[in-house]
Amino acid sequence: MSMGAMVEHVTVLHGITRSRTLRGGLVEYEPTGCAVVQCTCGLDSGVVPEAQAAQIADDHRRIAAEARV
């Protein structure tokens, strides 16, 4: 039986939206400009601006990749 490649880090960037209910029950979602970065290693950025979250995710992926070498 073959075991697949083990993934040490799965880093996910979650955009945060705000919802409001419109007439007729439709729901509209609008971006807030904020996001959260989470990783299976325990990283949790908390709520930060989207641009900062993207940088955190990129830096974290790069550092994790360098550590594996």
C-alpha positions as CSV (number, residue, x, y, z in Angstrom):
1,M,0.0,0.0,0.0
2,S,1.4,3.4,-1.0
3,M,1.2,6.4,1.3
4,G,0.8,9.7,-0.5
5,A,3.1,12.7,0.1
6,M,2.6,14.1,3.6
7,V,1.6,17.7,3.7
8,E,3.0,19.5,6.8
9,H,1.3,22.8,6.3
10,V,-2.0,23.7,4.7
11,T,-2.3,27.5,4.9
12,V,-5.7,29.0,4.0
13,L,-6.6,32.6,3.5
14,H,-10.3,33.3,4.4
15,G,-11.8,36.5,3.1
16,I,-14.5,38.0,5.4
17,T,-17.8,39.2,4.0
18,R,-20.7,41.0,5.5
19,S,-24.2,39.8,4.7
20,R,-27.6,41.6,4.6
21,T,-31.0,40.3,3.7
22,L,-32.8,42.1,0.9
23,R,-36.5,42.1,0.1
24,G,-37.8,38.7,-0.9
25,G,-35.3,36.9,1.3
26,L,-32.3,37.3,-1.0
27,V,-29.0,37.6,0.8
28,E,-26.3,40.0,-0.5
29,Y,-22.6,39.4,0.6
30,E,-20.2,42.3,0.4
31,P,-16.4,42.1,1.1
32,T,-15.2,43.8,4.2
33,G,-11.6,44.2,3.1
34,C,-10.5,42.0,6.0
35,A,-9.3,38.4,6.1
36,V,-7.9,35.7,8.4
37,V,-5.0,33.4,7.7
38,Q,-5.0,29.9,9.3
39,C,-2.6,27.0,9.0
40,T,-2.6,23.4,10.2
41,C,0.5,24.2,12.1
42,G,-1.5,26.5,14.4
43,L,-1.0,29.8,12.8
44,D,-4.0,32.1,13.2
45,S,-3.5,35.7,12.1
46,G,-6.7,37.0,13.6
47,V,-8.6,39.6,11.5
48,V,-6.3,41.7,9.4
49,P,-6.6,43.8,6.2
50,E,-6.7,41.6,3.1
51,A,-3.4,42.8,1.7
52,Q,-1.7,42.0,5.0
53,A,-3.3,38.6,5.1
54,A,-2.0,37.8,1.6
55,Q,1.5,38.8,2.7
56,I,1.3,36.7,5.9
57,A,0.1,33.6,3.9
58,D,2.9,34.0,1.3
59,D,5.6,34.5,4.0
60,H,4.3,31.6,6.0
61,R,4.3,29.2,2.9
62,R,7.8,30.4,1.9
63,I,9.3,29.9,5.4
64,A,7.6,26.5,5.8
65,A,9.1,25.4,2.4
66,E,12.6,26.7,3.3
67,A,12.4,24.8,6.6
68,R,11.8,21.5,4.7
69,V,14.9,21.9,2.7
